[in-house]
């Protein structure tokens, strides 16, 4: 809690007001000879700087009035100091920051929601950040929220198991969701809630074992990742097939930014229906098509130069950022494919 608004300082202000009001009540009772309630009323009016009820006739009462006015000014100055220090310390600005963060989230569209900002969630966020993807973090753990706050990440304090929190994170406008909580049960609830609200949403979930992975798929997850299983396979691959592992490391973002994989959808453009050879993709763009996902859902893992790129197909290509950009220019976004 900010020191400016500590209970001790607030207590000092309240105690000061009480002492001054009671002292003024006694002073007026002795000098003006009024009853206790009237003396209390006159003291409150004077200390609050609202003005004098009537001008005191005796010198003693006037002295008491002057002292009460000065005391009231001192107390108001003290309270004003607390408020100013609170603003400078971020107590009130924290409310403004919260409002700005919510407005920024409300403006997002086509973003990704990360439910769970632990080690896995933070690694996912780092990958999104490097790729320029917009995302929102949803978590309730104080350490996770502090990490998001320090990193300047848009976040919602809550849990993905509550529909209201998902809506606040922009579920209706999101294009994907990552359920990366440490709890399989939470990830299952998150997946069920998100799938019920958005049947078309891409959902990637984390699972600790195969049984949890099976249940997550039944709940509606499009992809399920088992970190421990994946890590074990990767370590074995490094030992059994080190050159293959080295190549995959090179073409990943971890190995270097100059060679990447990208997926590009073939829309209803003038180049749709042409073959790879006919478009001279390798010569024109420099990128290499390594696989094709046909519009019927099947994969062509070794496309030949005569393979036809039909509308609705998804090209899996490898190349540098410039080469992939030139490939995307051959298939600009057109009319959506059913």
C-alpha positions as a Markdown table, in Angstrom:
| # | Residue | x | y | z |
|---|---|---|---|---|
| 1 | Unk | 0.0 | 0.0 | 0.0 |
| 2 | Unk | 1.2 | 3.5 | -0.8 |
| 3 | Unk | 2.7 | 5.2 | 2.2 |
| 4 | Unk | 0.8 | 8.4 | 1.5 |
| 5 | Unk | -2.5 | 6.6 | 2.2 |
| 6 | Unk | -1.2 | 4.5 | 5.2 |
| 7 | Unk | -3.7 | 4.0 | 8.1 |
| 8 | Unk | -1.3 | 5.9 | 10.4 |
| 9 | Unk | -1.3 | 9.1 | 8.3 |
| 10 | Unk | -5.1 | 9.0 | 7.8 |
| 11 | Unk | -5.4 | 8.4 | 11.5 |
| 12 | Unk | -3.3 | 11.4 | 12.3 |
| 13 | Unk | -5.7 | 13.6 | 10.2 |
| 14 | Unk | -8.8 | 12.2 | 11.8 |
| 15 | Unk | -7.4 | 12.6 | 15.3 |
| 16 | Unk | -6.3 | 16.1 | 14.5 |
| 17 | Unk | -9.9 | 17.1 | 13.4 |
| 18 | Unk | -11.4 | 15.5 | 16.6 |
| 19 | Unk | -8.9 | 17.2 | 18.9 |
| 20 | Unk | -9.4 | 20.6 | 17.3 |
| 21 | Unk | -13.2 | 20.3 | 17.2 |
| 22 | Unk | -13.4 | 19.2 | 20.8 |
| 23 | Unk | -11.0 | 21.9 | 21.9 |
| 24 | Unk | -13.0 | 24.5 | 20.1 |
| 25 | Unk | -16.2 | 23.2 | 21.8 |
| 26 | Unk | -14.7 | 23.6 | 25.2 |
| 27 | Unk | -13.2 | 27.0 | 24.3 |
| 28 | Unk | -16.6 | 28.4 | 23.1 |
| 29 | Unk | -18.4 | 26.9 | 26.1 |
| 30 | Unk | -16.1 | 28.8 | 28.4 |
| 31 | Unk | -16.0 | 32.1 | 26.5 |
| 32 | Unk | -19.4 | 32.4 | 25.0 |
| 33 | Unk | -21.3 | 30.6 | 27.8 |
| 34 | Unk | -23.3 | 28.6 | 25.3 |
| 35 | Unk | -24.6 | 25.1 | 25.9 |
| 36 | Unk | -22.4 | 22.2 | 24.9 |
| 37 | Unk | -24.3 | 21.3 | 21.6 |
| 38 | Unk | -24.3 | 24.9 | 20.4 |
| 39 | Unk | -20.6 | 25.2 | 21.3 |
| 40 | Unk | -19.9 | 22.0 | 19.3 |
| 41 | Unk | -21.9 | 23.3 | 16.3 |
| 42 | Unk | -20.0 | 26.6 | 16.4 |
| 43 | Unk | -16.7 | 24.7 | 16.6 |
| 44 | Unk | -17.5 | 22.5 | 13.6 |
| 45 | Unk | -18.6 | 25.5 | 11.5 |
| 46 | Unk | -15.4 | 27.4 | 12.3 |
| 47 | Unk | -13.0 | 24.5 | 11.8 |
| 48 | Unk | -14.6 | 23.5 | 8.4 |
| 49 | Unk | -13.9 | 27.1 | 7.2 |
| 50 | Unk | -17.6 | 27.3 | 6.3 |
| 51 | Unk | -17.8 | 30.7 | 8.1 |
| 52 | Unk | -18.9 | 31.9 | 11.5 |
| 53 | Unk | -22.4 | 31.3 | 12.7 |
| 54 | Unk | -22.4 | 34.7 | 14.5 |
| 55 | Unk | -19.5 | 37.1 | 15.3 |
| 56 | Unk | -18.3 | 36.3 | 18.8 |
| 57 | Unk | -18.8 | 39.3 | 21.1 |
| 58 | Unk | -16.0 | 38.6 | 23.6 |
| 59 | Unk | -12.3 | 38.8 | 22.9 |
| 60 | Unk | -11.7 | 35.3 | 24.2 |
| 61 | Unk | -14.2 | 33.8 | 21.8 |
| 62 | Unk | -12.6 | 35.7 | 18.9 |
| 63 | Unk | -9.2 | 34.3 | 19.9 |
| 64 | Unk | -10.7 | 30.8 | 20.0 |
| 65 | Unk | -12.2 | 31.4 | 16.5 |
| 66 | Unk | -8.9 | 32.6 | 15.1 |
| 67 | Unk | -7.1 | 29.5 | 16.5 |
| 68 | Unk | -9.7 | 27.2 | 15.1 |
| 69 | Unk | -9.5 | 28.8 | 11.6 |
| 70 | Unk | -5.7 | 28.4 | 11.6 |
| 71 | Unk | -6.0 | 24.8 | 12.8 |
| 72 | Unk | -8.6 | 24.1 | 10.1 |
| 73 | Unk | -6.2 | 25.5 | 7.5 |
| 74 | Unk | -3.4 | 23.3 | 8.8 |
| 75 | Unk | -5.5 | 20.2 | 8.7 |
| 76 | Unk | -6.8 | 20.9 | 5.2 |
| 77 | Unk | -3.1 | 21.5 | 4.0 |
| 78 | Unk | -2.1 | 18.2 | 5.6 |
| 79 | Unk | -4.9 | 16.3 | 3.8 |
| 80 | Unk | -4.0 | 18.0 | 0.5 |
| 81 | Unk | -0.4 | 16.9 | 1.0 |
| 82 | Unk | -1.5 | 13.3 | 1.4 |
| 83 | Unk | -3.6 | 13.6 | -1.8 |
| 84 | Unk | -0.7 | 15.1 | -3.8 |
| 85 | Unk | 1.7 | 12.5 | -2.6 |
| 86 | Unk | -0.8 | 9.8 | -3.4 |
| 87 | Unk | -1.1 | 11.0 | -7.0 |
| 88 | Unk | 2.7 | 11.2 | -7.3 |
| 89 | Unk | 3.0 | 7.7 | -5.8 |
| 90 | Unk | 0.6 | 6.2 | -8.2 |
| 91 | Unk | -2.4 | 5.5 | -6.1 |
| 92 | Unk | -4.8 | 7.5 | -8.2 |
| 93 | Unk | -2.8 | 7.1 | -11.4 |
| 94 | Unk | -3.1 | 3.4 | -10.9 |
| 95 | Unk | -6.9 | 3.8 | -11.5 |
| 96 | Unk | -6.2 | 5.8 | -14.7 |
| 97 | Unk | -3.7 | 3.2 | -15.9 |
| 98 | Unk | -6.3 | 0.5 | -15.3 |
| 99 | Unk | -8.8 | 2.5 | -17.4 |
| 100 | Unk | -6.3 | 2.9 | -20.2 |
| 101 | Unk | -5.5 | -0.8 | -20.2 |
| 102 | Unk | -9.1 | -1.7 | -20.5 |
| 103 | Unk | -9.7 | 0.7 | -23.3 |
| 104 | Unk | -6.6 | -0.7 | -25.1 |
| 105 | Unk | -8.0 | -4.2 | -24.8 |
| 106 | Unk | -11.4 | -3.1 | -26.0 |
| 107 | Unk | -9.8 | -1.8 | -29.2 |
| 108 | Unk | -8.1 | -5.1 | -30.0 |
| 109 | Unk | -9.4 | -7.4 | -32.7 |
| 110 | Unk | -7.9 | -10.5 | -34.1 |
| 111 | Unk | -5.7 | -10.9 | -31.0 |
| 112 | Unk | -4.7 | -14.0 | -29.0 |
| 113 | Unk | -5.7 | -14.6 | -25.3 |
| 114 | Unk | -3.1 | -16.3 | -23.1 |
| 115 | Unk | -4.7 | -17.9 | -20.1 |
| 116 | Unk | -1.9 | -18.5 | -17.5 |
| 117 | Unk | 1.2 | -16.4 | -17.4 |
| 118 | Unk | 3.6 | -18.7 | -15.8 |
| 119 | Unk | 6.8 | -20.0 | -17.4 |
| 120 | Unk | 5.0 | -21.5 | -20.4 |
| 121 | Unk | 2.7 | -18.6 | -20.8 |
| 122 | Unk | 5.6 | -16.1 | -20.7 |
| 123 | Unk | 7.5 | -18.0 | -23.3 |
| 124 | Unk | 4.4 | -18.1 | -25.5 |
| 125 | Unk | 4.0 | -14.3 | -25.1 |
| 126 | Unk | 7.7 | -13.8 | -26.0 |
| 127 | Unk | 7.2 | -15.6 | -29.2 |
| 128 | Unk | 4.1 | -13.6 | -30.0 |
| 129 | Unk | 6.0 | -10.4 | -29.2 |
| 130 | Unk | 8.8 | -11.3 | -31.6 |
| 131 | Unk | 6.3 | -12.1 | -34.3 |
| 132 | Unk | 4.4 | -8.8 | -33.8 |
| 133 | Unk | 1.2 | -10.6 | -32.7 |
| 134 | Unk | -1.2 | -8.7 | -30.4 |
| 135 | Unk | -2.2 | -10.7 | -27.2 |
| 136 | Unk | -3.8 | -10.3 | -23.8 |
| 137 | Unk | -2.8 | -12.1 | -20.7 |
| 138 | Unk | -5.5 | -13.5 | -18.3 |
| 139 | Unk | -4.2 | -14.6 | -14.9 |
| 140 | Unk | -4.9 | -14.0 | -11.2 |
| 141 | Unk | -1.6 | -14.9 | -9.6 |
| 142 | Unk | 0.1 | -11.8 | -8.1 |
| 143 | Unk | 3.6 | -12.8 | -9.4 |
| 144 | Unk | 2.2 | -13.3 | -12.9 |
| 145 | Unk | 0.4 | -10.0 | -12.8 |
| 146 | Unk | 3.5 | -8.2 | -11.6 |
| 147 | Unk | 5.5 | -9.7 | -14.4 |
| 148 | Unk | 2.9 | -8.6 | -17.0 |
| 149 | Unk | 2.8 | -5.1 | -15.5 |
| 150 | Unk | 6.6 | -4.8 | -15.5 |
| 151 | Unk | 6.7 | -6.0 | -19.1 |
| 152 | Unk | 4.1 | -3.5 | -20.3 |
| 153 | Unk | 1.8 | -6.4 | -21.3 |
| 154 | Unk | -2.0 | -6.0 | -21.6 |
| 155 | Unk | -3.6 | -8.2 | -18.9 |
| 156 | Unk | -6.9 | -8.9 | -17.2 |
| 157 | Unk | -6.9 | -10.0 | -13.6 |
| 158 | Unk | -9.0 | -13.1 | -13.4 |
| 159 | Unk | -9.3 | -16.7 | -14.4 |
| 160 | Unk | -10.2 | -18.1 | -17.8 |
| 161 | Unk | -12.6 | -20.5 | -16.1 |
| 162 | Unk | -15.0 | -17.5 | -15.6 |
| 163 | Unk | -16.9 | -16.5 | -18.8 |
| 164 | Unk | -16.9 | -12.8 | -17.7 |
| 165 | Unk | -13.1 | -12.7 | -17.6 |
| 166 | Unk | -12.9 | -14.2 | -21.0 |
| 167 | Unk | -15.3 | -11.6 | -22.4 |
| 168 | Unk | -13.3 | -8.8 | -20.7 |
| 169 | Unk | -10.2 | -10.2 | -22.5 |
| 170 | Unk | -12.0 | -9.8 | -25.8 |
| 171 | Unk | -13.0 | -13.4 | -26.5 |
| 172 | Unk | -15.6 | -12.3 | -29.0 |
| 173 | Unk | -13.0 | -10.5 | -31.1 |
| 174 | Unk | -10.0 | -12.9 | -30.6 |
| 175 | Unk | -8.7 | -15.2 | -33.2 |
| 176 | Unk | -7.0 | -17.6 | -30.9 |
| 177 | Unk | -6.6 | -18.7 | -27.3 |
| 178 | Unk | -3.8 | -20.5 | -25.5 |
| 179 | Unk | -4.7 | -22.4 | -22.3 |
| 180 | Unk | -1.3 | -22.5 | -20.6 |
| 181 | Unk | -2.2 | -22.8 | -16.9 |
| 182 | Unk | -0.3 | -25.2 | -14.7 |
| 183 | Unk | -3.5 | -26.9 | -13.9 |
| 184 | Unk | -5.0 | -29.5 | -16.3 |
| 185 | Unk | -8.5 | -28.9 | -14.7 |
| 186 | Unk | -8.3 | -25.2 | -15.3 |
| 187 | Unk | -7.2 | -25.7 | -18.9 |
| 188 | Unk | -10.1 | -28.1 | -19.4 |
| 189 | Unk | -12.6 | -25.5 | -18.0 |
| 190 | Unk | -11.0 | -22.7 | -20.1 |
| 191 | Unk | -11.3 | -24.8 | -23.3 |
| 192 | Unk | -14.9 | -25.8 | -22.6 |
| 193 | Unk | -15.9 | -22.2 | -21.9 |
| 194 | Unk | -14.1 | -20.7 | -24.9 |
| 195 | Unk | -15.3 | -23.4 | -27.3 |
| 196 | Unk | -18.9 | -23.0 | -26.1 |
| 197 | Unk | -18.7 | -19.2 | -26.7 |
| 198 | Unk | -16.7 | -19.3 | -29.9 |
| 199 | Unk | -17.0 | -22.5 | -32.0 |
| 200 | Unk | -14.7 | -21.0 | -34.6 |
| 201 | Unk | -11.9 | -20.1 | -32.2 |
| 202 | Unk | -8.4 | -21.6 | -32.6 |
| 203 | Unk | -7.6 | -23.2 | -29.2 |
| 204 | Unk | -4.2 | -24.5 | -28.2 |
| 205 | Unk | -4.0 | -26.1 | -24.7 |
| 206 | Unk | -1.3 | -27.4 | -22.4 |
| 207 | Unk | -1.6 | -30.9 | -20.9 |
| 208 | Unk | 0.6 | -32.7 | -18.3 |
| 209 | Unk | 0.0 | -36.2 | -19.6 |
| 210 | Unk | -1.8 | -38.1 | -22.4 |
| 211 | Unk | -5.0 | -38.6 | -20.4 |
| 212 | Unk | -5.4 | -34.9 | -19.9 |
| 213 | Unk | -4.5 | -34.3 | -23.6 |
| 214 | Unk | -7.3 | -36.7 | -24.6 |
| 215 | Unk | -9.9 | -34.9 | -22.5 |
| 216 | Unk | -8.8 | -31.5 | -23.8 |
| 217 | Unk | -9.3 | -32.7 | -27.3 |
| 218 | Unk | -12.8 | -33.9 | -26.4 |
| 219 | Unk | -13.5 | -30.5 | -24.8 |
| 220 | Unk | -12.7 | -28.8 | -28.1 |
| 221 | Unk | -9.0 | -28.0 | -28.2 |
| 222 | Unk | -7.6 | -27.8 | -31.7 |
| 223 | Unk | -4.0 | -28.6 | -30.6 |
| 224 | Unk | -2.7 | -30.0 | -27.4 |
| 225 | Unk | 0.9 | -29.6 | -26.2 |
| 226 | Unk | 2.5 | -31.7 | -23.6 |
| 227 | Unk | 5.7 | -29.8 | -22.4 |
| 228 | Unk | 7.3 | -32.8 | -20.7 |
| 229 | Unk | 6.7 | -35.2 | -23.5 |
| 230 | Unk | 7.8 | -32.6 | -26.1 |
| 231 | Unk | 11.0 | -31.8 | -24.1 |
| 232 | Unk | 11.8 | -35.6 | -23.8 |
| 233 | Unk | 11.4 | -36.1 | -27.6 |
| 234 | Unk | 13.5 | -33.0 | -28.3 |
| 235 | Unk | 16.3 | -34.3 | -26.1 |
| 236 | Unk | 16.2 | -37.7 | -27.6 |
| 237 | Unk | 16.3 | -36.2 | -31.1 |
| 238 | Unk | 19.4 | -34.2 | -30.3 |
| 239 | Unk | 21.1 | -37.4 | -29.4 |
| 240 | Unk | 19.7 | -39.7 | -32.1 |
| 241 | Unk | 19.5 | -37.3 | -35.1 |
| 242 | Unk | 21.7 | -34.3 | -34.2 |
| 243 | Unk | 22.0 | -33.0 | -37.8 |
| 244 | Unk | 18.2 | -33.0 | -38.3 |
| 245 | Unk | 17.8 | -31.3 | -35.0 |
| 246 | Unk | 20.4 | -28.7 | -36.0 |
| 247 | Unk | 18.6 | -28.0 | -39.2 |
| 248 | Unk | 15.2 | -27.6 | -37.5 |
| 249 | Unk | 16.9 | -25.3 | -35.0 |
| 250 | Unk | 18.2 | -23.1 | -37.8 |
| 251 | Unk | 14.8 | -22.7 | -39.5 |
| 252 | Unk | 13.1 | -21.9 | -36.2 |
| 253 | Unk | 13.0 | -18.4 | -34.7 |
| 254 | Unk | 15.4 | -19.7 | -32.0 |
| 255 | Unk | 18.1 | -20.5 | -34.5 |
| 256 | Unk | 18.0 | -17.3 | -36.4 |
| 257 | Unk | 15.7 | -14.8 | -38.0 |
| 258 | Unk | 16.9 | -15.2 | -41.6 |
| 259 | Unk | 15.1 | -18.5 | -42.3 |
| 260 | Unk | 11.5 | -19.0 | -41.3 |
| 261 | Unk | 8.4 | -21.1 | -42.0 |
| 262 | Unk | 5.2 | -19.4 | -42.9 |
| 263 | Unk | 1.7 | -20.4 | -44.0 |
| 264 | Unk | -0.1 | -18.5 | -46.7 |
| 265 | Unk | -3.6 | -19.1 | -47.8 |
| 266 | Unk | -4.4 | -19.0 | -51.5 |
| 267 | Unk | -7.4 | -16.8 | -52.0 |
| 268 | Unk | -9.6 | -16.2 | -55.1 |
| 269 | Unk | -6.9 | -14.3 | -57.0 |
| 270 | Unk | -5.7 | -14.4 | -60.5 |
| 271 | Unk | -2.8 | -16.8 | -59.5 |
| 272 | Unk | -5.2 | -19.3 | -58.0 |
| 273 | Unk | -5.4 | -22.5 | -60.1 |
| 274 | Unk | -1.8 | -22.1 | -61.4 |
| 275 | Unk | 1.0 | -24.6 | -60.8 |
| 276 | Unk | 4.1 | -24.0 | -58.8 |
| 277 | Unk | 6.1 | -24.3 | -62.0 |
| 278 | Unk | 3.8 | -22.0 | -63.9 |
| 279 | Unk | 4.2 | -19.2 | -61.3 |
| 280 | Unk | 8.0 | -19.8 | -61.1 |
| 281 | Unk | 7.8 | -19.3 | -57.4 |
| 282 | Unk | 11.3 | -20.3 | -56.6 |
| 283 | Unk | 12.8 | -18.0 | -59.2 |
| 284 | Unk | 10.4 | -15.0 | -58.6 |
| 285 | Unk | 10.3 | -15.1 | -54.8 |
| 286 | Unk | 13.3 | -17.2 | -53.6 |
| 287 | Unk | 11.0 | -19.0 | -51.2 |
| 288 | Unk | 10.5 | -22.7 | -51.2 |
| 289 | Unk | 7.2 | -24.5 | -50.9 |
| 290 | Unk | 7.7 | -27.5 | -48.6 |
| 291 | Unk | 4.1 | -28.6 | -48.1 |
| 292 | Unk | 0.5 | -27.9 | -49.2 |
| 293 | Unk | -2.6 | -28.2 | -47.1 |
| 294 | Unk | -5.4 | -28.8 | -49.6 |
| 295 | Unk | -8.8 | -27.1 | -49.2 |
| 296 | Unk | -10.3 | -30.6 | -48.3 |
| 297 | Unk | -8.0 | -30.9 | -45.3 |
| 298 | Unk | -5.4 | -33.3 | -46.7 |
| 299 | Unk | -1.7 | -32.6 | -46.8 |
| 300 | Unk | 0.7 | -32.9 | -49.8 |
| 301 | Unk | 4.0 | -33.2 | -47.9 |
| 302 | Unk | 6.1 | -33.4 | -51.1 |
| 303 | Unk | 4.5 | -31.0 | -53.7 |
| 304 | Unk | 6.0 | -31.3 | -57.2 |
| 305 | Unk | 6.5 | -28.4 | -59.5 |
| 306 | Unk | 3.3 | -29.4 | -61.3 |
| 307 | Unk | 1.2 | -29.2 | -58.1 |
| 308 | Unk | -1.7 | -26.8 | -58.6 |
| 309 | Unk | -2.3 | -24.1 | -56.0 |
| 310 | Unk | -6.1 | -24.0 | -55.8 |
| 311 | Unk | -8.2 | -21.4 | -53.9 |
| 312 | Unk | -8.5 | -22.5 | -50.3 |
| 313 | Unk | -5.2 | -24.3 | -50.2 |
| 314 | Unk | -2.6 | -23.3 | -47.6 |
| 315 | Unk | 1.0 | -23.1 | -48.6 |
| 316 | Unk | 3.7 | -24.0 | -46.1 |
| 317 | Unk | 6.8 | -22.2 | -47.2 |
| 318 | Unk | 10.4 | -21.6 | -46.0 |
| 319 | Unk | 12.5 | -18.6 | -46.7 |
| 320 | Unk | 13.8 | -15.3 | -45.4 |
| 321 | Unk | 11.4 | -12.6 | -44.4 |
| 322 | Unk | 11.8 | -10.8 | -47.7 |
| 323 | Unk | 11.3 | -14.0 | -49.7 |
| 324 | Unk | 8.2 | -14.9 | -47.8 |
| 325 | Unk | 6.8 | -11.4 | -48.2 |
| 326 | Unk | 7.3 | -11.7 | -52.0 |
| 327 | Unk | 5.5 | -15.0 | -51.9 |
| 328 | Unk | 2.6 | -13.4 | -50.0 |
| 329 | Unk | 2.3 | -10.7 | -52.7 |
| 330 | Unk | 1.5 | -13.4 | -55.3 |
| 331 | Unk | -1.6 | -14.3 | -53.2 |
| 332 | Unk | -3.0 | -11.1 | -51.8 |
| 333 | Unk | -6.1 | -11.4 | -49.6 |
| 334 | Unk | -9.2 | -11.7 | -51.7 |
| 335 | Unk | -12.7 | -13.0 | -51.3 |
| 336 | Unk | -13.0 | -15.4 | -48.4 |
| 337 | Unk | -13.2 | -19.0 | -49.3 |
| 338 | Unk | -16.0 | -21.0 | -47.8 |
